[in-house]
Amino acid sequence: MSDNSDNVIKCLDKGFVRLVDSMGGDNAIVQAARVSYGKGTSKLSQDRGLIRYLMRHRHSTPFEMVEFKFHCKMPIFVARQWVRHRTANINEYSLRYSEARDEFYYPDPKHIQFQSALNKQGRMGEVTPELKQKVQDYFKEISERSFEIYSELNQAGIARELARSILPVNLYTEWYWKNDLHNLLHFIGLRSDSHAQYEIRVFSDAMAESVKSVAPFAWEAYQDYIIKGMRFSRIEQSLLERTLPDRVIDDINEDIAYQLTATLHSNKPREETDLYPLYIKEGGVDSEEDFKLKWDSGEIEIGNVRELREFKLKLESLKN
């Protein structure tokens, strides 16, 4: 297997991620969501709005219509973390059928750290150069010696399925990995997180580049609503209801009324005389004079109409 493709992304010292093929993109998500119409929408802005709605409300099935197939090469210990995500189709290089290759992962000195005292799965703290060198020497020593023994057993005719057991988990393996977008985003959300192990983060970040390219609207929505968004538990919501003053909610709703007006005007331009009545219709309470001053400032941001109205309803539900 080779990594000499144009779209290969190098990972760690000898690994890589290569997008072999993909099926569908943002258009496939929209098509699946609008299946009763038999086709998607005619405007990219409508596609983007629908995808954001689906992501915001956790309607995951349309995202499963997009698929990615990767060719990946990684250390075995990374593969064992990776394979815990049981939603993919995998075909791995077999050490029962084929001989192992002399390719081992040796950590870069900057990633050699102490065991974290706060996170049982993590690492932290600066290690002395002498200890870092010792770690690297041990990695190399055990890798080279184990491969020598493995080769000796192979030459003696010992079954490969048994001889492979002598090899350490920093040996590189390869596989083809096929997954749908919904489950791939879940994988990336967990494995690109700062708390994930560095070595698997590198591969997850590489796969994320393909998602950004193939389904940019879906990637944007995932970042906005899942990665950088925030959900409140019932207990947290109860605290907000008891402690958040109504005047604060009213101030935010006032800003939403301006944003709704600006967004609706951007989507379908109105006559100037129609803007203030539209603002009042959307819940604004400023006088016409104050409205004109703020409107003429040019500082009103536009957004998504449906999203803004949903946000307004959520805020209203918090009022005492």
Phi and psi restraints in degrees (value plus and minus 20) as a CYANA .aco file:
   2 SER   PHI    -142.4  -102.4
   2 SER   PSI     133.7   173.7
   3 ASP   PHI    -136.8   -96.8
   3 ASP   PSI       6.9    46.9
   4 ASN   PHI    -113.8   -73.8
   4 ASN   PSI       3.1    43.1
   5 SER   PHI     -97.5   -57.5
   5 SER   PSI     137.7   177.7
   6 ASP   PHI     -86.7   -46.7
   6 ASP   PSI     -51.6   -11.6
   7 ASN   PHI    -119.6   -79.6
   7 ASN   PSI       1.2    41.2
   8 VAL   PHI     -97.6   -57.6
   8 VAL   PSI     121.1   161.1
   9 ILE   PHI    -134.9   -94.9
   9 ILE   PSI      97.9   137.9
  10 LYS   PHI     -87.6   -47.6
  10 LYS   PSI     120.3   160.3
  11 CYS   PHI    -156.1  -116.1
  11 CYS   PSI     112.8   152.8
  12 LEU   PHI      36.0    76.0
  12 LEU   PSI    -168.9  -128.9
  13 ASP   PHI    -106.1   -66.1
  13 ASP   PSI     -50.7   -10.7
  14 LYS   PHI    -155.5  -115.5
  14 LYS   PSI     -18.7    21.3
  15 GLY   PHI    -112.9   -72.9
  15 GLY   PSI     155.7   195.7
  16 PHE   PHI    -183.3  -143.3
  16 PHE   PSI     144.6   184.6
  17 VAL   PHI    -149.1  -109.1
  17 VAL   PSI     110.3   150.3
  18 ARG   PHI    -151.6  -111.6
  18 ARG   PSI     104.8   144.8
  19 LEU   PHI     -96.0   -56.0
  19 LEU   PSI      92.6   132.6
  20 VAL   PHI    -102.0   -62.0
  20 VAL   PSI     -62.5   -22.5
  21 ASP   PHI    -183.4  -143.4
  21 ASP   PSI     137.9   177.9
  22 SER   PHI    -165.6  -125.6
  22 SER   PSI     132.2   172.2
  23 MET   PHI    -144.3  -104.3
  23 MET   PSI     100.9   140.9
  24 GLY   PHI      61.5   101.5
  24 GLY   PSI    -199.3  -159.3
  25 GLY   PHI    -189.6  -149.6
  25 GLY   PSI    -170.6  -130.6
  26 ASP   PHI     -75.7   -35.7
  26 ASP   PSI     -57.6   -17.6
  27 ASN   PHI     -83.7   -43.7
  27 ASN   PSI     -55.1   -15.1
  28 ALA   PHI     -88.8   -48.8
  28 ALA   PSI     -54.3   -14.3
  29 ILE   PHI     -84.8   -44.8
  29 ILE   PSI     -66.0   -26.0
  30 VAL   PHI     -85.2   -45.2
  30 VAL   PSI     -63.2   -23.2
  31 GLN   PHI     -80.3   -40.3
  31 GLN   PSI     -62.2   -22.2
  32 ALA   PHI     -86.9   -46.9
  32 ALA   PSI     -57.5   -17.5
  33 ALA   PHI     -90.2   -50.2
  33 ALA   PSI     -49.5    -9.5
  34 ARG   PHI    -128.3   -88.3
  34 ARG   PSI      16.4    56.4
  35 VAL   PHI     -79.3   -39.3
  35 VAL   PSI     -49.6    -9.6
  36 SER   PHI     -88.6   -48.6
  36 SER   PSI     -40.2    -0.2
  37 TYR   PHI    -111.9   -71.9
  37 TYR   PSI     -34.3     5.7
  38 GLY   PHI      59.0    99.0
  38 GLY   PSI     -21.4    18.6
  39 LYS   PHI    -180.2  -140.2
  39 LYS   PSI     150.0   190.0
  40 GLY   PHI    -106.6   -66.6
  40 GLY   PSI    -188.0  -148.0
  41 THR   PHI    -105.9   -65.9
  41 THR   PSI     148.5   188.5
  42 SER   PHI    -115.0   -75.0
  42 SER   PSI     -33.3     6.7
  43 LYS   PHI    -139.5   -99.5
  43 LYS   PSI     118.9   158.9
  44 LEU   PHI     -80.8   -40.8
  44 LEU   PSI     -54.9   -14.9
  45 SER   PHI     -83.8   -43.8
  45 SER   PSI     -54.9   -14.9
  46 GLN   PHI     -90.5   -50.5
  46 GLN   PSI     -60.4   -20.4
  47 ASP   PHI     -79.1   -39.1
  47 ASP   PSI     -67.2   -27.2
  48 ARG   PHI     -81.5   -41.5
  48 ARG   PSI     -63.8   -23.8
  49 GLY   PHI     -83.2   -43.2
  49 GLY   PSI     -60.2   -20.2
  50 LEU   PHI     -86.8   -46.8
  50 LEU   PSI     -63.5   -23.5
  51 ILE   PHI     -82.3   -42.3
  51 ILE   PSI     -60.0   -20.0
  52 ARG   PHI     -86.3   -46.3
  52 ARG   PSI     -58.0   -18.0
  53 TYR   PHI     -82.5   -42.5
  53 TYR   PSI     -66.4   -26.4
  54 LEU   PHI     -80.5   -40.5
  54 LEU   PSI     -63.3   -23.3
  55 MET   PHI     -88.5   -48.5
  55 MET   PSI     -61.6   -21.6
  56 ARG   PHI     -82.5   -42.5
  56 ARG   PSI     -56.6   -16.6
  57 HIS   PHI    -120.6   -80.6
  57 HIS   PSI      -8.3    31.7
  58 ARG   PHI      38.4    78.4
  58 ARG   PSI      19.5    59.5
  59 HIS   PHI    -107.4   -67.4
  59 HIS   PSI      74.5   114.5
  60 SER   PHI    -107.2   -67.2
  60 SER   PSI     -43.3    -3.3
  61 THR   PHI     -76.2   -36.2
  61 THR   PSI     -65.2   -25.2
  62 PRO   PHI     -78.0   -38.0
  62 PRO   PSI     -50.0   -10.0
  63 PHE   PHI     -92.2   -52.2
  63 PHE   PSI     -39.1     0.9
  64 GLU   PHI     -96.1   -56.1
  64 GLU   PSI     -27.9    12.1
  65 MET   PHI     -99.0   -59.0
  65 MET   PSI     -30.9     9.1
  66 VAL   PHI    -122.0   -82.0
  66 VAL   PSI     112.9   152.9
  67 GLU   PHI    -149.1  -109.1
  67 GLU   PSI     130.2   170.2
  68 PHE   PHI    -148.7  -108.7
  68 PHE   PSI     119.3   159.3
  69 LYS   PHI    -142.7  -102.7
  69 LYS   PSI     101.9   141.9
  70 PHE   PHI    -135.1   -95.1
  70 PHE   PSI     127.7   167.7
  71 HIS   PHI    -126.4   -86.4
  71 HIS   PSI     101.2   141.2
  72 CYS   PHI    -148.8  -108.8
  72 CYS   PSI     127.3   167.3
  73 LYS   PHI    -151.1  -111.1
  73 LYS   PSI     101.6   141.6
  74 MET   PHI    -170.1  -130.1
  74 MET   PSI     140.9   180.9
  75 PRO   PHI     -83.1   -43.1
  75 PRO   PSI     131.2   171.2
  76 ILE   PHI     -79.0   -39.0
  76 ILE   PSI     -57.0   -17.0
  77 PHE   PHI     -86.9   -46.9
  77 PHE   PSI     -47.9    -7.9
  78 VAL   PHI     -92.5   -52.5
  78 VAL   PSI     -62.0   -22.0
  79 ALA   PHI     -80.4   -40.4
  79 ALA   PSI     -54.8   -14.8
  80 ARG   PHI     -91.6   -51.6
  80 ARG   PSI     -50.1   -10.1
  81 GLN   PHI     -91.4   -51.4
  81 GLN   PSI     -64.6   -24.6
  82 TRP   PHI     -78.7   -38.7
  82 TRP   PSI     -64.0   -24.0
  83 VAL   PHI     -92.3   -52.3
  83 VAL   PSI     -28.3    11.7
  84 ARG   PHI     -84.4   -44.4
  84 ARG   PSI     -41.0    -1.0
  85 HIS   PHI    -102.2   -62.2
  85 HIS   PSI      79.2   119.2
  86 ARG   PHI    -111.1   -71.1
  86 ARG   PSI       4.4    44.4
  87 THR   PHI    -123.2   -83.2
  87 THR   PSI     -13.8    26.2
  88 ALA   PHI    -130.5   -90.5
  88 ALA   PSI     146.9   186.9
  89 ASN   PHI    -120.9   -80.9
  89 ASN   PSI     108.5   148.5
  90 ILE   PHI    -150.8  -110.8
  90 ILE   PSI     120.0   160.0
  91 ASN   PHI    -154.5  -114.5
  91 ASN   PSI      92.9   132.9
  92 GLU   PHI    -124.0   -84.0
  92 GLU   PSI     130.8   170.8
  93 TYR   PHI     -77.3   -37.3
  93 TYR   PSI     105.1   145.1
  94 SER   PHI    -116.8   -76.8
  94 SER   PSI     105.1   145.1
  95 LEU   PHI    -107.9   -67.9
  95 LEU   PSI     -20.4    19.6
  96 ARG   PHI    -103.5   -63.5
  96 ARG   PSI     -54.2   -14.2
  97 TYR   PHI    -115.1   -75.1
  97 TYR   PSI     -58.5   -18.5
  98 SER   PHI    -138.1   -98.1
  98 SER   PSI     140.1   180.1
  99 GLU   PHI    -101.4   -61.4
  99 GLU   PSI     127.4   167.4
 100 ALA   PHI     -88.8   -48.8
 100 ALA   PSI     133.4   173.4
 101 ARG   PHI    -126.0   -86.0
 101 ARG   PSI     131.6   171.6
 102 ASP   PHI     -98.6   -58.6
 102 ASP   PSI      50.2    90.2
 103 GLU   PHI    -155.0  -115.0
 103 GLU   PSI      94.1   134.1
 104 PHE   PHI    -146.9  -106.9
 104 PHE   PSI     130.7   170.7
 105 TYR   PHI    -105.9   -65.9
 105 TYR   PSI     106.3   146.3
 106 TYR   PHI    -137.3   -97.3
 106 TYR   PSI      97.8   137.8
 107 PRO   PHI     -85.3   -45.3
 107 PRO   PSI     123.1   163.1
 108 ASP   PHI     -88.1   -48.1
 108 ASP   PSI     121.9   161.9
 109 PRO   PHI     -73.2   -33.2
 109 PRO   PSI     -54.7   -14.7
 110 LYS   PHI     -89.4   -49.4
 110 LYS   PSI     -34.7     5.3
 111 HIS   PHI    -124.3   -84.3
 111 HIS   PSI      -9.6    30.4
 112 ILE   PHI    -114.8   -74.8
 112 ILE   PSI      91.2   131.2
 113 GLN   PHI    -154.9  -114.9
 113 GLN   PSI     155.0   195.0
 114 PHE   PHI    -101.2   -61.2
 114 PHE   PSI     144.7   184.7
 115 GLN   PHI     -84.9   -44.9
 115 GLN   PSI     113.0   153.0
 116 SER   PHI     -89.4   -49.4
 116 SER   PSI     116.7   156.7
 117 ALA   PHI     -99.9   -59.9
 117 ALA   PSI     -37.3     2.7
 118 LEU   PHI    -119.5   -79.5
 118 LEU   PSI     -49.7    -9.7
 119 ASN   PHI    -144.3  -104.3
 119 ASN   PSI      93.9   133.9
 120 LYS   PHI     -84.6   -44.6
 120 LYS   PSI     -37.4     2.6
 121 GLN   PHI    -123.9   -83.9
 121 GLN   PSI     -16.5    23.5
 122 GLY   PHI    -138.7   -98.7
 122 GLY   PSI    -198.9  -158.9
 123 ARG   PHI    -155.2  -115.2
 123 ARG   PSI     133.6   173.6
 124 MET   PHI    -185.9  -145.9
 124 MET   PSI     145.0   185.0
 125 GLY   PHI      69.5   109.5
 125 GLY   PSI     123.2   163.2
 126 GLU   PHI    -101.3   -61.3
 126 GLU   PSI     111.0   151.0
 127 VAL   PHI    -119.9   -79.9
 127 VAL   PSI     123.3   163.3
 128 THR   PHI     -84.1   -44.1
 128 THR   PSI     131.2   171.2
 129 PRO   PHI     -76.9   -36.9
 129 PRO   PSI     -56.4   -16.4
 130 GLU   PHI     -83.6   -43.6
 130 GLU   PSI     -63.7   -23.7
 131 LEU   PHI     -90.1   -50.1
 131 LEU   PSI     -56.5   -16.5
 132 LYS   PHI     -80.4   -40.4
 132 LYS   PSI     -63.0   -23.0
 133 GLN   PHI     -83.5   -43.5
 133 GLN   PSI     -58.6   -18.6
 134 LYS   PHI     -84.2   -44.2
 134 LYS   PSI     -61.6   -21.6
 135 VAL   PHI     -80.0   -40.0
 135 VAL   PSI     -66.8   -26.8
 136 GLN   PHI     -83.5   -43.5
 136 GLN   PSI     -60.6   -20.6
 137 ASP   PHI     -81.9   -41.9
 137 ASP   PSI     -62.2   -22.2
 138 TYR   PHI     -84.6   -44.6
 138 TYR   PSI     -62.7   -22.7
 139 PHE   PHI     -76.9   -36.9
 139 PHE   PSI     -67.5   -27.5
 140 LYS   PHI     -87.9   -47.9
 140 LYS   PSI     -62.3   -22.3
 141 GLU   PHI     -81.6   -41.6
 141 GLU   PSI     -70.2   -30.2
 142 ILE   PHI     -88.8   -48.8
 142 ILE   PSI     -52.4   -12.4
 143 SER   PHI     -89.2   -49.2
 143 SER   PSI     -67.9   -27.9
 144 GLU   PHI     -85.7   -45.7
 144 GLU   PSI     -63.3   -23.3
 145 ARG   PHI     -87.7   -47.7
 145 ARG   PSI     -61.8   -21.8
 146 SER   PHI     -84.1   -44.1
 146 SER   PSI     -57.0   -17.0
 147 PHE   PHI     -90.2   -50.2
 147 PHE   PSI     -54.9   -14.9
 148 GLU   PHI     -80.5   -40.5
 148 GLU   PSI     -66.1   -26.1
 149 ILE   PHI     -84.3   -44.3
 149 ILE   PSI     -64.3   -24.3
 150 TYR   PHI     -77.7   -37.7
 150 TYR   PSI     -66.3   -26.3
 151 SER   PHI     -83.5   -43.5
 151 SER   PSI     -59.5   -19.5
 152 GLU   PHI     -82.2   -42.2
 152 GLU   PSI     -63.5   -23.5
 153 LEU   PHI     -85.3   -45.3
 153 LEU   PSI     -59.0   -19.0
 154 ASN   PHI     -81.5   -41.5
 154 ASN   PSI     -66.0   -26.0
 155 GLN   PHI     -84.8   -44.8
 155 GLN   PSI     -49.8    -9.8
 156 ALA   PHI     -98.8   -58.8
 156 ALA   PSI     -24.5    15.5
 157 GLY   PHI      69.3   109.3
 157 GLY   PSI     -10.4    29.6
 158 ILE   PHI     -85.4   -45.4
 158 ILE   PSI     120.7   160.7
 159 ALA   PHI     -75.5   -35.5
 159 ALA   PSI     114.9   154.9
 160 ARG   PHI     -80.7   -40.7
 160 ARG   PSI     -54.7   -14.7
 161 GLU   PHI     -85.2   -45.2
 161 GLU   PSI     -42.0    -2.0
 162 LEU   PHI    -114.1   -74.1
 162 LEU   PSI     -62.6   -22.6
 163 ALA   PHI     -81.4   -41.4
 163 ALA   PSI     -52.6   -12.6
 164 ARG   PHI     -81.4   -41.4
 164 ARG   PSI     -42.6    -2.6
 165 SER   PHI     -84.3   -44.3
 165 SER   PSI     -37.7     2.3
 166 ILE   PHI     -99.8   -59.8
 166 ILE   PSI     -33.7     6.3
 167 LEU   PHI    -103.9   -63.9
 167 LEU   PSI     121.8   161.8
 168 PRO   PHI     -99.7   -59.7
 168 PRO   PSI     148.2   188.2
 169 VAL   PHI    -101.3   -61.3
 169 VAL   PSI     -19.0    21.0
 170 ASN   PHI    -108.9   -68.9
 170 ASN   PSI     -15.4    24.6
 171 LEU   PHI     -86.6   -46.6
 171 LEU   PSI     121.6   161.6
 172 TYR   PHI    -101.2   -61.2
 172 TYR   PSI     119.9   159.9
 173 THR   PHI    -145.6  -105.6
 173 THR   PSI     152.7   192.7
 174 GLU   PHI    -158.0  -118.0
 174 GLU   PSI     134.5   174.5
 175 TRP   PHI    -178.7  -138.7
 175 TRP   PSI     145.5   185.5
 176 TYR   PHI    -120.7   -80.7
 176 TYR   PSI     112.2   152.2
 177 TRP   PHI    -147.2  -107.2
 177 TRP   PSI      99.2   139.2
 178 LYS   PHI    -139.4   -99.4
 178 LYS   PSI     110.5   150.5
 179 ASN   PHI    -170.5  -130.5
 179 ASN   PSI     136.5   176.5
 180 ASP   PHI    -106.1   -66.1
 180 ASP   PSI     143.6   183.6
 181 LEU   PHI     -82.7   -42.7
 181 LEU   PSI     -60.6   -20.6
 182 HIS   PHI     -77.3   -37.3
 182 HIS   PSI     -69.9   -29.9
 183 ASN   PHI     -95.2   -55.2
 183 ASN   PSI     -49.4    -9.4
 184 LEU   PHI     -87.5   -47.5
 184 LEU   PSI     -60.0   -20.0
 185 LEU   PHI     -84.2   -44.2
 185 LEU   PSI     -57.3   -17.3
 186 HIS   PHI     -82.9   -42.9
 186 HIS   PSI     -63.4   -23.4
 187 PHE   PHI     -79.0   -39.0
 187 PHE   PSI     -69.2   -29.2
 188 ILE   PHI     -84.2   -44.2
 188 ILE   PSI     -59.4   -19.4
 189 GLY   PHI     -79.5   -39.5
 189 GLY   PSI     -55.8   -15.8
 190 LEU   PHI    -104.4   -64.4
 190 LEU   PSI     -63.2   -23.2
 191 ARG   PHI    -109.4   -69.4
 191 ARG   PSI     -34.1     5.9
 192 SER   PHI    -116.3   -76.3
 192 SER   PSI     -21.5    18.5
 193 ASP   PHI     -86.1   -46.1
 193 ASP   PSI     129.4   169.4
 194 SER   PHI     -82.5   -42.5
 194 SER   PSI     -39.8     0.2
 195 HIS   PHI    -106.3   -66.3
 195 HIS   PSI     -30.1     9.9
 196 ALA   PHI     -95.0   -55.0
 196 ALA   PSI     139.9   179.9
 197 GLN   PHI     -84.7   -44.7
 197 GLN   PSI     118.7   158.7
 198 TYR   PHI     -72.6   -32.6
 198 TYR   PSI     -66.4   -26.4
 199 GLU   PHI     -81.7   -41.7
 199 GLU   PSI     -54.9   -14.9
 200 ILE   PHI    -104.1   -64.1
 200 ILE   PSI     -45.2    -5.2
 201 ARG   PHI     -79.4   -39.4
 201 ARG   PSI     -58.3   -18.3
 202 VAL   PHI     -78.9   -38.9
 202 VAL   PSI     -63.6   -23.6
 203 PHE   PHI     -92.5   -52.5
 203 PHE   PSI     -59.5   -19.5
 204 SER   PHI     -82.5   -42.5
 204 SER   PSI     -63.0   -23.0
 205 ASP   PHI     -82.6   -42.6
 205 ASP   PSI     -56.9   -16.9
 206 ALA   PHI     -86.0   -46.0
 206 ALA   PSI     -61.2   -21.2
 207 MET   PHI     -86.7   -46.7
 207 MET   PSI     -52.8   -12.8
 208 ALA   PHI     -81.5   -41.5
 208 ALA   PSI     -52.4   -12.4
 209 GLU   PHI     -80.9   -40.9
 209 GLU   PSI     -56.5   -16.5
 210 SER   PHI     -88.5   -48.5
 210 SER   PSI     -59.6   -19.6
 211 VAL   PHI     -82.6   -42.6
 211 VAL   PSI     -64.5   -24.5
 212 LYS   PHI     -77.1   -37.1
 212 LYS   PSI     -58.0   -18.0
 213 SER   PHI     -97.4   -57.4
 213 SER   PSI     -61.8   -21.8
 214 VAL   PHI    -101.2   -61.2
 214 VAL   PSI     -58.7   -18.7
 215 ALA   PHI    -155.6  -115.6
 215 ALA   PSI      50.4    90.4
 216 PRO   PHI     -82.1   -42.1
 216 PRO   PSI     -57.9   -17.9
 217 PHE   PHI     -86.6   -46.6
 217 PHE   PSI     -61.2   -21.2
 218 ALA   PHI     -85.1   -45.1
 218 ALA   PSI     -59.7   -19.7
 219 TRP   PHI     -84.3   -44.3
 219 TRP   PSI     -63.2   -23.2
 220 GLU   PHI     -80.6   -40.6
 220 GLU   PSI     -66.1   -26.1
 221 ALA   PHI     -84.1   -44.1
 221 ALA   PSI     -59.3   -19.3
 222 TYR   PHI     -82.6   -42.6
 222 TYR   PSI     -61.8   -21.8
 223 GLN   PHI     -85.2   -45.2
 223 GLN   PSI     -63.9   -23.9
 224 ASP   PHI     -90.0   -50.0
 224 ASP   PSI     -59.0   -19.0
 225 TYR   PHI    -122.9   -82.9
 225 TYR   PSI     -48.9    -8.9
 226 ILE   PHI    -123.3   -83.3
 226 ILE   PSI     -73.5   -33.5
 227 ILE   PHI     -96.6   -56.6
 227 ILE   PSI     -69.2   -29.2
 228 LYS   PHI    -124.0   -84.0
 228 LYS   PSI     -20.3    19.7
 229 GLY   PHI    -102.4   -62.4
 229 GLY   PSI     158.7   198.7
 230 MET   PHI    -165.0  -125.0
 230 MET   PSI     112.1   152.1
 231 ARG   PHI    -137.0   -97.0
 231 ARG   PSI     125.6   165.6
 232 PHE   PHI    -125.5   -85.5
 232 PHE   PSI     118.8   158.8
 233 SER   PHI     -96.2   -56.2
 233 SER   PSI     151.3   191.3
 234 ARG   PHI     -80.9   -40.9
 234 ARG   PSI     -60.0   -20.0
 235 ILE   PHI     -84.9   -44.9
 235 ILE   PSI     -63.9   -23.9
 236 GLU   PHI     -85.4   -45.4
 236 GLU   PSI     -60.1   -20.1
 237 GLN   PHI     -84.1   -44.1
 237 GLN   PSI     -58.6   -18.6
 238 SER   PHI     -82.4   -42.4
 238 SER   PSI     -59.4   -19.4
 239 LEU   PHI     -83.8   -43.8
 239 LEU   PSI     -61.7   -21.7
 240 LEU   PHI     -84.0   -44.0
 240 LEU   PSI     -61.5   -21.5
 241 GLU   PHI     -81.4   -41.4
 241 GLU   PSI     -56.0   -16.0
 242 ARG   PHI    -101.7   -61.7
 242 ARG   PSI     -49.3    -9.3
 243 THR   PHI    -133.0   -93.0
 243 THR   PSI     -36.7     3.3
 244 LEU   PHI    -103.4   -63.4
 244 LEU   PSI      97.2   137.2
 245 PRO   PHI     -83.4   -43.4
 245 PRO   PSI     125.4   165.4
 246 ASP   PHI     -80.4   -40.4
 246 ASP   PSI     -52.4   -12.4
 247 ARG   PHI     -84.3   -44.3
 247 ARG   PSI     -52.3   -12.3
 248 VAL   PHI     -88.2   -48.2
 248 VAL   PSI     -62.8   -22.8
 249 ILE   PHI     -83.2   -43.2
 249 ILE   PSI     -61.2   -21.2
 250 ASP   PHI     -83.2   -43.2
 250 ASP   PSI     -59.6   -19.6
 251 ASP   PHI     -83.2   -43.2
 251 ASP   PSI     -61.8   -21.8
 252 ILE   PHI     -87.2   -47.2
 252 ILE   PSI     -61.7   -21.7
 253 ASN   PHI     -82.2   -42.2
 253 ASN   PSI     -53.3   -13.3
 254 GLU   PHI     -84.6   -44.6
 254 GLU   PSI     -62.4   -22.4
 255 ASP   PHI     -82.9   -42.9
 255 ASP   PSI     -58.2   -18.2
 256 ILE   PHI     -84.2   -44.2
 256 ILE   PSI     -59.1   -19.1
 257 ALA   PHI     -80.2   -40.2
 257 ALA   PSI     -61.1   -21.1
 258 TYR   PHI     -85.5   -45.5
 258 TYR   PSI     -63.0   -23.0
 259 GLN   PHI     -85.9   -45.9
 259 GLN   PSI     -59.4   -19.4
 260 LEU   PHI     -82.1   -42.1
 260 LEU   PSI     -63.5   -23.5
 261 THR   PHI     -81.5   -41.5
 261 THR   PSI     -66.5   -26.5
 262 ALA   PHI     -84.8   -44.8
 262 ALA   PSI     -58.8   -18.8
 263 THR   PHI     -88.7   -48.7
 263 THR   PSI     -65.7   -25.7
 264 LEU   PHI     -82.8   -42.8
 264 LEU   PSI     -58.8   -18.8
 265 HIS   PHI     -86.7   -46.7
 265 HIS   PSI     -57.3   -17.3
 266 SER   PHI     -87.9   -47.9
 266 SER   PSI     -58.8   -18.8
 267 ASN   PHI     -91.9   -51.9
 267 ASN   PSI     -57.3   -17.3
 268 LYS   PHI    -165.7  -125.7
 268 LYS   PSI      76.3   116.3
 269 PRO   PHI     -74.6   -34.6
 269 PRO   PSI     114.5   154.5
 270 ARG   PHI    -127.3   -87.3
 270 ARG   PSI     142.5   182.5
 271 GLU   PHI     -87.3   -47.3
 271 GLU   PSI     131.1   171.1
 272 GLU   PHI     -78.6   -38.6
 272 GLU   PSI     -54.3   -14.3
 273 THR   PHI     -90.3   -50.3
 273 THR   PSI     -36.6     3.4
 274 ASP   PHI    -112.2   -72.2
 274 ASP   PSI     -28.2    11.8
 275 LEU   PHI     -91.3   -51.3
 275 LEU   PSI     -65.0   -25.0
 276 TYR   PHI     -85.1   -45.1
 276 TYR   PSI     -66.2   -26.2
 277 PRO   PHI     -77.4   -37.4
 277 PRO   PSI     -56.6   -16.6
 278 LEU   PHI     -85.1   -45.1
 278 LEU   PSI     -61.2   -21.2
 279 TYR   PHI     -81.7   -41.7
 279 TYR   PSI     -63.8   -23.8
 280 ILE   PHI     -83.5   -43.5
 280 ILE   PSI     -60.5   -20.5
 281 LYS   PHI     -81.0   -41.0
 281 LYS   PSI     -52.6   -12.6
 282 GLU   PHI    -106.7   -66.7
 282 GLU   PSI     -10.1    29.9
 283 GLY   PHI      80.6   120.6
 283 GLY   PSI     -11.8    28.2
 284 GLY   PHI     -90.6   -50.6
 284 GLY   PSI     131.2   171.2
 285 VAL   PHI    -146.8  -106.8
 285 VAL   PSI     -22.6    17.4
 286 ASP   PHI     -86.4   -46.4
 286 ASP   PSI     136.7   176.7
 287 SER   PHI     -89.7   -49.7
 287 SER   PSI     143.4   183.4
 288 GLU   PHI     -83.1   -43.1
 288 GLU   PSI     -54.8   -14.8
 289 GLU   PHI     -86.0   -46.0
 289 GLU   PSI     -65.6   -25.6
 290 ASP   PHI     -85.6   -45.6
 290 ASP   PSI     -57.1   -17.1
 291 PHE   PHI     -80.3   -40.3
 291 PHE   PSI     -65.4   -25.4
 292 LYS   PHI     -83.8   -43.8
 292 LYS   PSI     -59.4   -19.4
 293 LEU   PHI     -82.2   -42.2
 293 LEU   PSI     -65.4   -25.4
 294 LYS   PHI     -91.2   -51.2
 294 LYS   PSI     -59.8   -19.8
 295 TRP   PHI     -82.2   -42.2
 295 TRP   PSI     -62.8   -22.8
 296 ASP   PHI     -91.6   -51.6
 296 ASP   PSI     -32.9     7.1
 297 SER   PHI     -89.1   -49.1
 297 SER   PSI     -43.2    -3.2
 298 GLY   PHI      52.4    92.4
 298 GLY   PSI      -2.8    37.2
 299 GLU   PHI    -123.5   -83.5
 299 GLU   PSI     -11.6    28.4
 300 ILE   PHI    -105.6   -65.6
 300 ILE   PSI     104.9   144.9
 301 GLU   PHI    -104.5   -64.5
 301 GLU   PSI     131.1   171.1
 302 ILE   PHI    -121.6   -81.6
 302 ILE   PSI     140.8   180.8
 303 GLY   PHI    -168.6  -128.6
 303 GLY   PSI    -165.6  -125.6
 304 ASN   PHI    -128.0   -88.0
 304 ASN   PSI     104.2   144.2
 305 VAL   PHI     -77.2   -37.2
 305 VAL   PSI     -70.7   -30.7
 306 ARG   PHI     -82.8   -42.8
 306 ARG   PSI     -61.8   -21.8
 307 GLU   PHI     -84.6   -44.6
 307 GLU   PSI     -62.3   -22.3
 308 LEU   PHI     -84.4   -44.4
 308 LEU   PSI     -60.9   -20.9
 309 ARG   PHI     -88.1   -48.1
 309 ARG   PSI     -56.5   -16.5
 310 GLU   PHI     -84.7   -44.7
 310 GLU   PSI     -60.3   -20.3
 311 PHE   PHI     -82.9   -42.9
 311 PHE   PSI     -59.7   -19.7
 312 LYS   PHI     -82.7   -42.7
 312 LYS   PSI     -62.3   -22.3
 313 LEU   PHI     -84.0   -44.0
 313 LEU   PSI     -59.4   -19.4
 314 LYS   PHI     -82.4   -42.4
 314 LYS   PSI     -62.7   -22.7
 315 LEU   PHI     -85.0   -45.0
 315 LEU   PSI     -61.6   -21.6
 316 GLU   PHI     -81.8   -41.8
 316 GLU   PSI     -53.1   -13.1
 317 SER   PHI     -89.6   -49.6
 317 SER   PSI     -36.1     3.9
 318 LEU   PHI    -107.9   -67.9
 318 LEU   PSI     -31.9     8.1
 319 LYS   PHI     -91.4   -51.4
 319 LYS   PSI     123.6   163.6
